[in-house]
Amino acid sequence: MRRLMLALTTLGVLAAPAVAAAPTQTVDVPTALADQIATAKDRSRVPVRLPAQMTVEQGDLFPSGAARRNSWAMGLDAAPDCGGANACFVAAFTGERGATPFGQKRVRLRGGRRGYFTPLSCGASCAPPQIQWKMGSTLYTIQARVGTKSTERRLLVRMANSAILHGAR
């Protein structure tokens, strides 16, 4: 019986289709969030810092955003009116005056700046990986479903460095 189960398990593994990586697309973040950037510039005193681009799973993206005097938040989702739900979340970008970083691991960013990285974590639901850094009194945060567990840190560091390099939008 044990041999039969082993043979059936092996046969099942061999017969299973290979899982292909999902097709991706490169997104010009400032273009995708152009309306949200304009709103933030009108309503907020916090400079908007965004990466130039990011690679995400292929599909339509739906931008969202809000701005107040001392903060702004923008997002890209895979469905309209997603509200940050796990199933449709793609990325979120925030800038907030006076906030404190809370990332788990320190990372080095462009110009010797210190960043804080928190990996993907899952419990009852999943929290996307994120990177945070301060510029003056403003805390910037990028959360994004990018890469894999082994590449998310490198990709988020790259996105933060791009946001720092390109300056205020």
DSSP file (Angstrom, degrees, kcal/mol; ACC not computed):
  #  RESIDUE AA STRUCTURE BP1 BP2  ACC     N-H-->O    O-->H-N    N-H-->O    O-->H-N    TCO  KAPPA ALPHA  PHI   PSI    X-CA   Y-CA   Z-CA
    1    1 A M     >        0   0    0      0, 0.0     4,-2.3     0, 0.0     5,-0.2   0.000 360.0 360.0 360.0 -42.6    0.0    0.0    0.0
    2    2 A R  H  >  +     0   0    0      1,-0.2     4,-2.2     2,-0.2     5,-0.2   0.900 360.0  48.7 -61.7 -42.1    2.8    2.4    0.9
    3    3 A R  H  > S+     0   0    0      2,-0.2     4,-2.6     1,-0.2    -1,-0.2   0.884 109.4  52.7 -64.8 -39.1    4.5    1.8   -2.5
    4    4 A L  H  > S+     0   0    0      2,-0.2     4,-2.6     1,-0.2    -2,-0.2   0.921 109.8  48.1 -63.2 -43.9    1.3    2.4   -4.3
    5    5 A M  H  X S+     0   0    0     -4,-2.3     4,-2.5     2,-0.2    -2,-0.2   0.907 112.3  49.4 -63.2 -41.9    0.8    5.7   -2.5
    6    6 A L  H  X S+     0   0    0     -4,-2.2     4,-2.5     2,-0.2    -2,-0.2   0.914 112.1  48.3 -63.3 -42.3    4.4    6.8   -3.3
    7    7 A A  H  X S+     0   0    0     -4,-2.6     4,-2.5     2,-0.2    -2,-0.2   0.907 112.9  47.4 -64.9 -42.2    3.9    5.8   -6.9
    8    8 A L  H  X S+     0   0    0     -4,-2.6     4,-2.5     2,-0.2    -2,-0.2   0.892 112.4  49.7 -67.4 -39.1    0.6    7.7   -7.2
    9    9 A T  H  X S+     0   0    0     -4,-2.5     4,-2.2     2,-0.2    -2,-0.2   0.932 112.6  47.1 -64.0 -45.5    2.1   10.8   -5.5
   10   10 A T  H  X S+     0   0    0     -4,-2.5     4,-2.4     1,-0.2    -2,-0.2   0.914 112.4  49.9 -61.9 -43.2    5.1   10.7   -7.9
   11   11 A L  H  X S+     0   0    0     -4,-2.5     4,-2.3     1,-0.2    -1,-0.2   0.901 109.7  51.8 -62.3 -41.5    2.8   10.3  -10.9
   12   12 A G  H  X S+     0   0    0     -4,-2.5     4,-1.2     1,-0.2    -1,-0.2   0.898 110.4  47.8 -63.0 -41.1    0.7   13.2   -9.7
   13   13 A V  H  < S+     0   0    0     -4,-2.2     3,-0.2     1,-0.2    -1,-0.2   0.912 113.8  46.9 -66.3 -42.4    3.7   15.5   -9.4
   14   14 A L  H  < S+     0   0    0     -4,-2.4    -2,-0.2     1,-0.2    -1,-0.2   0.841 114.1  47.5 -68.8 -32.9    5.0   14.5  -12.8
   15   15 A A  H  < S+     0   0    0     -4,-2.3    -1,-0.2    -5,-0.2    -2,-0.2   0.672  87.9 104.3 -83.2 -16.8    1.6   15.0  -14.4
   16   16 A A  S  < S-     0   0    0     -4,-1.2     2,-0.1    -3,-0.2     3,-0.1  -0.396  80.3-110.0 -66.2 138.6    0.9   18.4  -12.8
   17   17 A P        -     0   0    0      0, 0.0     2,-0.2     0, 0.0    -1,-0.1  -0.384  35.7-103.4 -68.3 147.3    1.4   21.3  -15.2
   18   18 A A        -     0   0    0      1,-0.1     2,-0.7    -3,-0.1    -3,-0.0  -0.475  32.7-120.8 -68.8 139.9    4.3   23.5  -14.6
   19   19 A V        -     0   0    0     -2,-0.2     2,-0.3    -3,-0.1    -1,-0.1  -0.754  29.8-152.2 -85.8 116.6    3.4   26.8  -13.0
   20   20 A A        -     0   0    0     -2,-0.7     2,-0.1     1,-0.1    -1,-0.0  -0.609  22.8-102.1 -88.9 148.7    4.5   29.6  -15.2
   21   21 A A        -     0   0    0     -2,-0.3    -1,-0.1     1,-0.1     3,-0.1  -0.435  44.4-104.5 -66.0 141.5    5.4   33.0  -13.9
   22   22 A A        -     0   0    0     -2,-0.1    -1,-0.1     1,-0.1    -3,-0.0  -0.410  40.6-101.8 -66.5 141.9    2.6   35.5  -14.5
   23   23 A P        -     0   0    0      0, 0.0    35,-2.8     0, 0.0     2,-0.2  -0.342  44.1-152.7 -62.8 147.5    3.3   38.0  -17.3
   24   24 A T  E     -A   57   0A   0     33,-0.3     2,-0.3    -3,-0.1    33,-0.2  -0.731  12.4-157.1-120.4 168.1    4.4   41.4  -16.1
   25   25 A Q  E     -A   56   0A   0     31,-2.7    31,-2.5    -2,-0.2     2,-0.5  -0.988  20.6-124.9-141.5 148.7    4.4   45.0  -17.3
   26   26 A T  E     -A   55   0A   0     -2,-0.3     2,-0.5    29,-0.2    29,-0.2  -0.848  28.8-155.8 -95.6 128.0    6.5   48.0  -16.4
   27   27 A V  E     -A   54   0A   0     27,-3.4    27,-1.6    -2,-0.5     2,-1.1  -0.885  17.2-136.5-109.4 131.8    4.4   50.9  -15.2
   28   28 A D  E  >  -A   53   0A   0     -2,-0.5     4,-2.5    25,-0.2    25,-0.3  -0.773  24.5-161.4 -81.0 101.1    5.4   54.6  -15.3
   29   29 A V  H  > S+     0   0    0     -2,-1.1     4,-1.9    23,-0.9    -1,-0.2   0.904  82.5  49.6 -60.7 -49.1    4.3   55.4  -11.8
   30   30 A P  H  4 S+     0   0    0      0, 0.0    -1,-0.2     0, 0.0     7,-0.2   0.871 113.9  47.4 -60.5 -34.6    4.1   59.3  -12.2
   31   31 A T  H >4 S+     0   0    0     21,-0.3     3,-1.3    -3,-0.2     4,-0.2   0.922 111.1  50.3 -69.6 -43.1    2.1   58.9  -15.3
   32   32 A A  H 3< S+     0   0    0     -4,-2.5     3,-0.2     1,-0.3    -1,-0.2   0.816 120.0  37.2 -63.7 -30.1   -0.3   56.3  -13.8
   33   33 A L  T 3X S+     0   0    0     -4,-1.9     4,-2.6    -5,-0.2    -1,-0.3   0.050  78.6 124.3-109.7  24.5   -0.8   58.7  -10.8
   34   34 A A  H <> S+     0   0    0     -3,-1.3     4,-2.1     1,-0.2    -1,-0.2   0.884  76.3  45.7 -55.5 -45.9   -0.8   62.0  -12.6
   35   35 A D  H  > S+     0   0    0     -4,-0.2     4,-2.0     1,-0.2    -1,-0.2   0.890 113.7  49.6 -66.1 -38.8   -4.2   63.1  -11.3
   36   36 A Q  H  > S+     0   0    0      2,-0.2     4,-2.4     1,-0.2    -2,-0.2   0.864 109.5  51.9 -68.8 -36.4   -3.4   62.1   -7.7
   37   37 A I  H  X S+     0   0    0     -4,-2.6     4,-2.5     2,-0.2    -2,-0.2   0.925 108.9  50.7 -63.6 -44.8   -0.1   64.0   -7.9
   38   38 A A  H  X S+     0   0    0     -4,-2.1     4,-1.7    -5,-0.2    -2,-0.2   0.905 111.1  48.5 -60.6 -41.8   -1.9   67.1   -9.1
   39   39 A T  H  X S+     0   0    0     -4,-2.0     4,-2.1     1,-0.2     5,-0.2   0.922 111.1  50.2 -64.2 -44.1   -4.3   66.9   -6.2
   40   40 A A  H  X S+     0   0    0     -4,-2.4     4,-2.7     1,-0.2    -2,-0.2   0.892 108.6  52.2 -62.7 -39.6   -1.5   66.4   -3.7
   41   41 A K  H  < S+     0   0    0     -4,-2.5    -1,-0.2     1,-0.2    -2,-0.2   0.872 113.2  45.3 -64.0 -36.1    0.3   69.4   -5.0
   42   42 A D  H  < S+     0   0    0     -4,-1.7    -2,-0.2    -5,-0.2    -1,-0.2   0.853 126.2  27.2 -73.6 -35.8   -2.8   71.5   -4.6
   43   43 A R  H  < S+     0   0    0     -4,-2.1     2,-0.3    -5,-0.1    -2,-0.2   0.660 111.2  62.1-105.8 -19.3   -3.8   70.3   -1.1
   44   44 A S     <  -     0   0    0     -4,-2.7    25,-0.2    -5,-0.2    26,-0.2  -0.826  52.2-155.4-119.3 149.9   -0.6   69.2    0.6
   45   45 A R  S    S+     0   0    0     24,-3.1    25,-0.1    -2,-0.3    24,-0.1   0.387  73.2 100.5 -93.3   0.7    2.7   70.9    1.8
   46   46 A V  S    S-     0   0    0     22,-0.3    -2,-0.1    23,-0.3    25,-0.1  -0.771  79.8-120.2 -90.9 122.6    4.4   67.5    1.6
   47   47 A P        -     0   0    0      0, 0.0     2,-0.6     0, 0.0    25,-0.1  -0.325  24.6-122.1 -60.9 141.4    6.5   66.9   -1.5
   48   48 A V        -     0   0    0    -11,-0.1   121,-2.7     2,-0.0     2,-0.5  -0.767  31.0-177.5 -87.6 122.7    5.4   63.9   -3.6
   49   49 A R        +     0   0    0     -2,-0.6   114,-0.1   119,-0.2   119,-0.1  -0.979  11.5 160.7-124.2 117.9    8.3   61.4   -4.1
   50   50 A L        -     0   0    0     -2,-0.5   116,-0.2   117,-0.5     2,-0.1  -0.952  42.0-102.5-134.1 151.2    7.5   58.4   -6.2
   51   51 A P        -     0   0    0      0, 0.0   -22,-0.1     0, 0.0     3,-0.1  -0.391  30.4-123.7 -67.7 154.4    9.7   55.9   -8.1
   52   52 A A  S    S-     0   0    0      1,-0.2   -23,-0.9   -23,-0.1     2,-0.3   0.877  84.1 -10.9 -66.7 -37.6    9.9   56.4  -11.8
   53   53 A Q  E     -A   28   0A   0    -25,-0.3     2,-0.3   -24,-0.1   -25,-0.2  -0.973  55.6-164.6-155.7 167.1    8.6   52.9  -12.6
   54   54 A M  E     -A   27   0A   0    -27,-1.6   -27,-3.4    -2,-0.3     2,-0.5  -0.980  23.2-122.9-153.6 154.5    7.8   49.6  -11.2
   55   55 A T  E     +A   26   0A   0     -2,-0.3     2,-0.3   -29,-0.2    92,-0.3  -0.890  38.7 163.6-104.7 128.3    7.1   46.1  -12.6
   56   56 A V  E     -A   25   0A   0    -31,-2.5   -31,-2.7    -2,-0.5     3,-0.1  -0.838  46.2 -72.2-134.7 169.1    3.8   44.5  -11.7
   57   57 A E  E     -A   24   0A   0     -2,-0.3   -33,-0.3   -33,-0.2    -1,-0.0  -0.368  65.4 -93.7 -62.1 145.7    1.6   41.6  -12.9
   58   58 A Q  S    S+     0   0    0    -35,-2.8     2,-0.2    -3,-0.0    -1,-0.1  -0.326  79.4  82.5 -65.5 141.0    0.0   42.4  -16.3
   59   59 A G  S    S-     0   0    0     -3,-0.1     2,-0.1    -2,-0.0    -3,-0.1  -0.816  80.7 -46.8 149.3 173.6   -3.5   43.9  -16.2
   60   60 A D        -     0   0    0     -2,-0.2     2,-0.4    18,-0.2     0, 0.0  -0.406  49.3-149.3 -69.9 146.7   -5.4   47.2  -15.8
   61   61 A L        -     0   0    0     -2,-0.1    17,-0.2    17,-0.0    15,-0.0  -0.953   3.4-156.1-120.0 141.2   -4.4   49.4  -12.9
   62   62 A F  E     -B   77   0B   0     15,-2.9    15,-1.7    -2,-0.4    17,-0.2  -0.951  14.2-147.9-120.4 111.9   -6.8   51.7  -11.0
   63   63 A P  E     +B   76   0B   0      0, 0.0     2,-0.3     0, 0.0    13,-0.2  -0.411  19.4 173.8 -79.3 153.6   -5.2   54.7   -9.3
   64   64 A S  E     +B   75   0B   0     11,-1.9    11,-2.4    -2,-0.1     2,-0.3  -0.954   3.9 158.7-147.7 165.3   -6.5   56.3   -6.1
   65   65 A G  E     -B   74   0B   0     -2,-0.3     2,-0.3     9,-0.3     9,-0.2  -0.959  20.1-162.7-179.9 163.0   -5.4   59.0   -3.7
   66   66 A A  E     -B   73   0B   0      7,-2.5     7,-2.6    -2,-0.3     2,-0.4  -0.975  11.7-161.6-152.2 154.6   -6.1   61.5   -1.1
   67   67 A A  E     +B   72   0B   0     -2,-0.3     2,-0.3     5,-0.2     5,-0.2  -1.000   8.7 177.4-145.9 142.4   -4.2   64.5    0.3
   68   68 A R  E >   -B   71   0B   0      3,-3.2     3,-1.0    -2,-0.4   -22,-0.3  -0.769  51.5 -86.9-128.8 176.4   -4.3   66.7    3.4
   69   69 A R  T 3  S+     0   0    0     -2,-0.3   -24,-3.1     1,-0.2   -23,-0.3   0.885 125.8  24.8 -55.0 -44.2   -2.1   69.6    4.5
   70   70 A N  T 3  S+     0   0    0    -26,-0.2    27,-2.6   -25,-0.1     2,-0.3   0.152 126.2  30.2-112.3  18.2    0.6   67.4    6.1
   71   71 A S  E <   -BC  68  96B   0     -3,-1.0    -3,-3.2    25,-0.2     2,-0.3  -0.990  50.7-167.3-164.5 161.6    0.2   64.1    4.2
   72   72 A W  E     -BC  67  95B   0     23,-2.2    23,-2.1    -2,-0.3     2,-0.3  -0.978   5.3-165.1-149.3 156.1   -0.8   62.4    1.0
   73   73 A A  E     +BC  66  94B   0     -7,-2.6    -7,-2.5    -2,-0.3     2,-0.3  -0.992   8.2 178.3-144.6 136.0   -1.5   58.8    0.0
   74   74 A M  E     -BC  65  93B   0     19,-2.9    19,-3.1    -2,-0.3     2,-0.3  -0.968   5.4-174.1-136.7 151.4   -1.7   57.2   -3.4
   75   75 A G  E     -BC  64  92B   0    -11,-2.4   -11,-1.9    -2,-0.3     2,-0.4  -0.982  21.1-148.7-146.8 158.7   -2.3   53.7   -4.6
   76   76 A L  E     +BC  63  91B   0     15,-2.6    15,-2.3    -2,-0.3    14,-1.4  -0.999  27.1 178.4-124.5 126.6   -2.5   51.5   -7.6
   77   77 A D  E     -BC  62  89B   0    -15,-1.7   -15,-2.9    -2,-0.4    12,-0.2  -0.859  37.5-129.6-128.0 161.9   -4.9   48.6   -7.5
   78   78 A A  S    S+     0   0    0     10,-3.3   -18,-0.2    -2,-0.3    11,-0.1   0.375  94.9  38.2 -91.6   3.1   -5.9   45.8   -9.9
   79   79 A A  S >  S-     0   0    0      9,-0.4     3,-0.9   -17,-0.2   -17,-0.2  -0.989  93.5 -97.1-148.5 150.3   -9.7   46.5   -9.4
   80   80 A P  T 3  S+     0   0    0      0, 0.0    -2,-0.1     0, 0.0   -16,-0.1  -0.388 106.2   9.5 -67.2 148.5  -11.7   49.7   -9.1
   81   81 A D  T 3  S+     0   0    0      1,-0.1   -17,-0.0    -4,-0.1     0, 0.0   0.856  80.1 154.6  51.7  42.1  -12.6   50.8   -5.5
   82   82 A C    X   -     0   0    0     -3,-0.9     3,-0.9   -20,-0.1     6,-0.1   0.887  32.9-157.5 -67.7 -42.0  -10.3   48.1   -4.1
   83   83 A G  T 3   -     0   0    0      1,-0.2    -1,-0.1     5,-0.1     6,-0.1   0.740  65.8 -61.5  68.4  22.5   -9.7   49.9   -0.8
   84   84 A G  T 3  S+     0   0    0      1,-0.2    -1,-0.2     7,-0.1     5,-0.1   0.592  84.2 164.6  82.4  10.8   -6.4   48.0   -0.2
   85   85 A A    X>  -     0   0    0     -3,-0.9     4,-1.7     1,-0.1     3,-1.2  -0.326  46.6-119.2 -62.5 144.4   -7.9   44.6   -0.1
   86   86 A N  T 34 S+     0   0    0      1,-0.3     3,-0.1     2,-0.2    -1,-0.1   0.856 108.6  59.0 -51.7 -41.6   -5.4   41.7   -0.4
   87   87 A A  T 34 S+     0   0    0      1,-0.2    -1,-0.3    -5,-0.1    -2,-0.0   0.778 121.4  21.5 -65.5 -28.1   -6.9   40.4   -3.6
   88   88 A C  T <4 S+     0   0    0     -3,-1.2   -10,-3.3    -6,-0.1    -9,-0.4   0.437  89.0 121.8-122.2  -0.9   -6.6   43.6   -5.6
   89   89 A F  E  <  +C   77   0B   0     -4,-1.7   -12,-0.2   -12,-0.2     3,-0.1  -0.425  20.7 159.3 -66.3 135.4   -3.8   45.5   -3.9
   90   90 A V  E     -     0   0B   0    -14,-1.4    55,-2.7     1,-0.3     2,-0.3   0.648  60.6 -20.8-118.1 -56.7   -0.8   46.4   -6.1
   91   91 A A  E     -CD  76 144B   0    -15,-2.3   -15,-2.6    53,-0.2     2,-0.3  -0.996  45.6-160.9-158.2 152.6    1.0   49.3   -4.5
   92   92 A A  E     -CD  75 143B   0     51,-2.9    51,-2.6    -2,-0.3     2,-0.4  -0.997   6.7-168.6-137.2 142.4    0.6   52.2   -2.0
   93   93 A F  E     +CD  74 142B   0    -19,-3.1   -19,-2.9    -2,-0.3     2,-0.3  -0.997  12.2 175.9-131.2 131.8    2.8   55.4   -1.7
   94   94 A T  E     -CD  73 141B   0     47,-2.3    47,-2.1    -2,-0.4     2,-0.4  -0.972  19.3-167.4-138.2 154.1    2.6   57.8    1.2
   95   95 A G  E     +CD  72 140B   0    -23,-2.1   -23,-2.2    -2,-0.3     2,-0.4  -0.986  17.3 173.7-135.8 128.7    4.2   60.9    2.5
   96   96 A E  E >   -CD  71 139B   0     43,-2.1    43,-2.7    -2,-0.4     3,-1.0  -0.967  26.2-132.7-143.8 122.7    3.5   62.1    6.1
   97   97 A R  E 3  S+ D   0 138B   0    -27,-2.6    41,-0.2    -2,-0.4   -27,-0.1  -0.512  90.0  10.5 -71.0 136.3    5.1   65.0    8.1
   98   98 A G  T 3  S+     0   0    0     39,-3.1    -1,-0.2     1,-0.2    40,-0.1   0.445  91.4 135.2  81.6   0.7    6.1   64.1   11.6
   99   99 A A    <   -     0   0    0     -3,-1.0    -1,-0.2    38,-0.3    -3,-0.1  -0.407  48.5-131.3 -82.2 161.6    5.6   60.3   11.4
  100  100 A T        -     0   0    0     -2,-0.1     2,-0.0    39,-0.1    39,-0.0  -0.931  18.5-120.6-115.2 134.2    8.1   57.8   12.7
  101  101 A P        -     0   0    0      0, 0.0    40,-0.0     0, 0.0    33,-0.0  -0.361  24.9-179.5 -70.0 153.0    9.5   54.8   10.7
  102  102 A F        +     0   0    0     14,-0.1    15,-0.0    -2,-0.0    -2,-0.0   0.173  23.9 146.4-138.4  19.7    8.9   51.3   12.1
  103  103 A G        -     0   0    0      1,-0.1    15,-0.2    13,-0.1    14,-0.1  -0.185  47.1-133.7 -61.3 153.6   10.5   48.9    9.6
  104  104 A Q  S    S+     0   0    0     13,-0.5     2,-0.4     1,-0.1    14,-0.2   0.858  84.6  39.9 -77.6 -38.8   12.1   45.7   10.9
  105  105 A K  E    S-E  117   0B   0     12,-2.9    12,-3.6     2,-0.0     2,-0.3  -0.941  77.2-129.6-122.1 133.2   15.4   45.8    9.0
  106  106 A R  E     -E  116   0B   0     -2,-0.4     2,-0.3    10,-0.2    10,-0.2  -0.574  28.3-175.9 -77.1 140.8   17.6   48.8    8.3
  107  107 A V  E     -E  115   0B   0      8,-2.4     8,-3.3    -2,-0.3     2,-0.5  -0.955  26.1-117.2-133.2 154.5   18.7   49.2    4.7
  108  108 A R  E     -E  114   0B   0     -2,-0.3     2,-0.2     6,-0.2     6,-0.2  -0.802  34.7-171.9 -94.9 129.9   21.1   51.7    3.1
  109  109 A L    >   -     0   0    0      4,-3.5     3,-1.2    -2,-0.5     4,-0.5  -0.633  38.4 -53.9-114.6 174.4   19.6   54.0    0.5
  110  110 A R  G >  S+     0   0    0      1,-0.3     3,-1.2    -2,-0.2    -1,-0.2  -0.078 122.2  17.6 -47.4 137.9   20.9   56.5   -2.0
  111  111 A G  G 3  S-     0   0    0      1,-0.2    -1,-0.3    -3,-0.1     3,-0.1   0.704 131.7 -67.6  71.4  20.5   23.1   59.2   -0.5
  112  112 A G  G <  S+     0   0    0     -3,-1.2    -1,-0.2     1,-0.2    -2,-0.2   0.556  89.5 156.2  77.4   6.8   23.8   57.3    2.7
  113  113 A R    <   -     0   0    0     -3,-1.2    -4,-3.5    -4,-0.5     2,-0.4  -0.371  42.0-123.1 -67.4 144.5   20.2   57.7    3.8
  114  114 A R  E     -E  108   0B   0     -6,-0.2    20,-0.6    20,-0.1     2,-0.3  -0.767  30.0-173.8 -91.9 131.6   18.8   55.0    6.2
  115  115 A G  E     -EF 107 133B   0     -8,-3.3    -8,-2.4    -2,-0.4     2,-0.4  -0.775  17.2-137.8-117.9 167.3   15.7   53.1    5.2
  116  116 A Y  E     -EF 106 132B   0     16,-2.5    16,-2.0    -2,-0.3     2,-0.4  -0.985  17.4-163.8-130.8 120.4   13.6   50.6    7.0
  117  117 A F  E     -EF 105 131B   0    -12,-3.6   -12,-2.9    -2,-0.4   -13,-0.5  -0.853   8.3-173.3-108.9 137.4   12.4   47.4    5.3
  118  118 A T  E     - F   0 130B   0     12,-2.6    12,-2.6    -2,-0.4     3,-0.1  -0.991  21.9-137.5-126.1 121.6    9.6   45.1    6.5
  119  119 A P        -     0   0    0      0, 0.0     8,-0.1     0, 0.0    30,-0.1  -0.196  38.8 -72.0 -72.8 167.7    9.1   41.9    4.5
  120  120 A L        -     0   0    0      9,-0.1     2,-0.4    29,-0.1     6,-0.0  -0.316  55.5-170.1 -52.2 135.2    5.8   40.4    3.5
  121  121 A S  E     -H  127   0C   0      6,-2.1     6,-3.5    -3,-0.1     2,-0.4  -1.000   6.6-167.3-136.5 139.2    4.0   39.0    6.5
  122  122 A C  E     +H  126   0C   0     -2,-0.4     4,-0.2     4,-0.3     2,-0.1  -0.979  27.0 131.3-129.3 137.6    0.9   36.8    6.6
  123  123 A G  S    S-     0   0    0      2,-2.4     3,-0.1    -2,-0.4    -1,-0.0  -0.124  92.1 -15.4-139.5-116.3   -1.4   35.8    9.4
  124  124 A A  S    S+     0   0    0     -2,-0.1     2,-0.3     1,-0.1    -2,-0.0   0.827 146.0   1.1 -64.8 -30.6   -5.2   36.1    9.1
  125  125 A S  S    S-     0   0    0     -4,-0.0    -2,-2.4   -39,-0.0     2,-0.4  -0.892  89.9 -98.6-143.8 174.9   -4.4   38.3    6.1
  126  126 A C  E     -H  122   0C   0     -2,-0.3    -4,-0.3    -4,-0.2    -6,-0.1  -0.802  18.4-153.0-104.8 141.5   -1.2   39.4    4.4
  127  127 A A  E     -H  121   0C   0     -6,-3.5    -6,-2.1    -2,-0.4     3,-0.1  -0.951  29.1-122.5-105.7 126.5    0.6   42.7    4.9
  128  128 A P        -     0   0    0      0, 0.0    17,-0.1     0, 0.0   -10,-0.0  -0.219  32.7 -93.1 -66.1 157.3    2.6   43.7    1.8
  129  129 A P        -     0   0    0      0, 0.0    15,-1.7     0, 0.0     2,-0.3  -0.364  52.0-171.9 -64.8 151.8    6.3   44.3    2.1
  130  130 A Q  E     -FG 118 143B   0    -12,-2.6   -12,-2.6    13,-0.2     2,-0.4  -0.971  22.3-154.8-145.7 160.5    7.3   47.9    2.6
  131  131 A I  E     -FG 117 142B   0     11,-2.2    11,-2.5    -2,-0.3     2,-0.3  -0.994  14.8-172.4-133.3 141.8   10.1   50.3    2.8
  132  132 A Q  E     +FG 116 141B   0    -16,-2.0   -16,-2.5    -2,-0.4     2,-0.3  -0.951   8.0 167.4-131.5 151.9   10.2   53.6    4.7
  133  133 A W  E     -FG 115 140B   0      7,-1.8     7,-3.1    -2,-0.3     2,-0.4  -0.975  26.0-125.3-156.9 157.2   12.7   56.5    4.8
  134  134 A K  E     - G   0 139B   0    -20,-0.6     2,-0.4    -2,-0.3     5,-0.2  -0.847  15.0-175.3-108.2 143.9   12.8   60.0    6.1
  135  135 A M  E >  S- G   0 138B   0      3,-2.5     3,-1.9    -2,-0.4     2,-0.3  -0.934  73.4 -45.0-132.6 109.3   13.6   63.2    4.3
  136  136 A G  T 3  S-     0   0    0     -2,-0.4    -2,-0.0     1,-0.3     0, 0.0  -0.521 124.1 -24.3  63.6-129.9   13.6   66.1    6.7
  137  137 A S  T 3  S+     0   0    0     -2,-0.3   -39,-3.1    -3,-0.1     2,-0.5   0.359 118.3 100.2 -93.9   5.9   10.5   65.7    8.9
  138  138 A T  E <   -DG  97 135B   0     -3,-1.9    -3,-2.5   -41,-0.2     2,-0.5  -0.798  58.7-152.3-101.0 132.0    8.7   63.7    6.3
  139  139 A L  E     -DG  96 134B   0    -43,-2.7   -43,-2.1    -2,-0.5     2,-0.4  -0.884  12.4-161.7 -98.5 125.6    8.3   59.9    6.4
  140  140 A Y  E     -DG  95 133B   0     -7,-3.1    -7,-1.8    -2,-0.5     2,-0.4  -0.879   7.3-171.7-106.8 140.5    7.9   58.3    3.0
  141  141 A T  E     -DG  94 132B   0    -47,-2.1   -47,-2.3    -2,-0.4     2,-0.4  -0.996  11.1-170.7-134.1 136.4    6.5   54.7    2.6
  142  142 A I  E     -DG  93 131B   0    -11,-2.5   -11,-2.2    -2,-0.4     2,-0.4  -0.996   6.1-179.4-123.2 124.3    6.2   52.4   -0.3
  143  143 A Q  E     +DG  92 130B   0    -51,-2.6   -51,-2.9    -2,-0.4     2,-0.3  -0.984  17.8 158.8-116.2 133.2    4.2   49.2    0.0
  144  144 A A  E     -D   91   0B   0    -15,-1.7     2,-1.4    -2,-0.4   -53,-0.2  -0.984  48.5-126.2-158.0 143.1    4.1   47.0   -3.0
  145  145 A R        +     0   0    0    -55,-2.7     2,-0.4    -2,-0.3    -2,-0.0  -0.738  59.1 147.4 -85.2  90.9    3.5   43.5   -4.2
  146  146 A V        -     0   0    0     -2,-1.4     5,-0.1   -90,-0.1    10,-0.1  -0.960  47.8 -25.8-129.4 145.7    6.7   43.1   -6.1
  147  147 A G  S    S-     0   0    0     -2,-0.4     2,-0.2   -92,-0.3     0, 0.0  -0.070  86.6 -59.1  60.5-151.7    9.0   40.2   -6.7
  148  148 A T    >>  -     0   0    0     -3,-0.0     4,-2.4     1,-0.0     3,-1.2  -0.670  56.6 -85.9-122.9 176.1    9.2   37.1   -4.5
  149  149 A K  T 34 S+     0   0    0      1,-0.3     4,-0.3    -2,-0.2   -29,-0.1   0.844 130.7  47.7 -54.0 -34.4   10.2   36.7   -0.9
  150  150 A S  T 34 S+     0   0    0      1,-0.2    -1,-0.3     2,-0.1     4,-0.2   0.630 122.0  32.6 -85.1 -12.8   13.8   36.5   -1.9
  151  151 A T  T <> S+     0   0    0     -3,-1.2     4,-2.3    -5,-0.1     5,-0.2   0.533  89.7  91.0-118.1  -9.4   13.7   39.6   -4.2
  152  152 A E  H  X S+     0   0    0     -4,-2.4     4,-2.4     1,-0.2     5,-0.2   0.870  87.8  51.7 -60.3 -38.7   11.2   42.0   -2.5
  153  153 A R  H  > S+     0   0    0     -4,-0.3     4,-2.5     2,-0.2    -1,-0.2   0.953 111.4  46.3 -62.5 -50.2   13.8   43.8   -0.4
  154  154 A R  H  > S+     0   0    0      1,-0.2     4,-2.1     2,-0.2    -2,-0.2   0.897 114.3  48.4 -59.9 -42.0   16.0   44.5   -3.4
  155  155 A L  H  X S+     0   0    0     -4,-2.3     4,-2.0     2,-0.2    -1,-0.2   0.889 112.0  47.7 -69.7 -39.0   13.1   45.7   -5.5
  156  156 A L  H  X S+     0   0    0     -4,-2.4     4,-2.6    -5,-0.2    -2,-0.2   0.882 110.5  52.1 -69.4 -37.4   11.7   48.0   -2.8
  157  157 A V  H  X S+     0   0    0     -4,-2.5     4,-2.7    -5,-0.2    -2,-0.2   0.920 109.5  50.8 -61.1 -42.9   15.2   49.5   -2.2
  158  158 A R  H  X S+     0   0    0     -4,-2.1     4,-1.9    -5,-0.2    -2,-0.2   0.904 110.8  48.5 -60.8 -42.0   15.4   50.2   -5.9
  159  159 A M  H  X S+     0   0    0     -4,-2.0     4,-2.2     2,-0.2    -2,-0.2   0.912 112.0  48.4 -65.8 -42.9   12.0   51.9   -5.9
  160  160 A A  H  X S+     0   0    0     -4,-2.6     4,-2.4     1,-0.2    -2,-0.2   0.925 110.8  50.9 -63.6 -44.1   12.9   54.0   -2.9
  161  161 A N  H  X S+     0   0    0     -4,-2.7     4,-2.7     1,-0.2    -1,-0.2   0.875 109.5  51.3 -61.4 -36.8   16.3   55.0   -4.5
  162  162 A S  H  X S+     0   0    0     -4,-1.9     4,-2.5     2,-0.2    -1,-0.2   0.913 109.2  49.9 -64.8 -43.0   14.4   56.0   -7.6
  163  163 A A  H  X S+     0   0    0     -4,-2.2     4,-0.7     2,-0.2  -113,-0.3   0.897 113.9  45.7 -63.0 -40.8   12.0   58.2   -5.6
  164  164 A I  H >< S+     0   0    0     -4,-2.4     3,-0.6     1,-0.2    -2,-0.2   0.931 113.7  49.2 -66.4 -46.1   14.9   59.9   -3.8
  165  165 A L  H 3< S+     0   0    0     -4,-2.7    -2,-0.2     1,-0.2    -1,-0.2   0.902 111.1  48.0 -60.8 -44.5   16.8   60.4   -7.1
  166  166 A H  H 3< S-     0   0    0     -4,-2.5    -1,-0.2     1,-0.2    -2,-0.2   0.572  96.6-157.5 -81.1  -8.2   13.9   61.9   -9.0
  167  167 A G    <<  -     0   0    0     -4,-0.7  -117,-0.5    -3,-0.6    -1,-0.2  -0.064  45.7  -7.6  68.0-167.6   13.0   64.4   -6.3
  168  168 A A              0   0    0      1,-0.1  -119,-0.2  -119,-0.1    -4,-0.0  -0.377 360.0 360.0 -67.0 138.3    9.6   66.0   -5.8
  169  169 A R              0   0    0   -121,-2.7    -1,-0.1    -2,-0.1  -120,-0.1   0.417 360.0 360.0 -90.8 360.0    7.1   65.4   -8.6
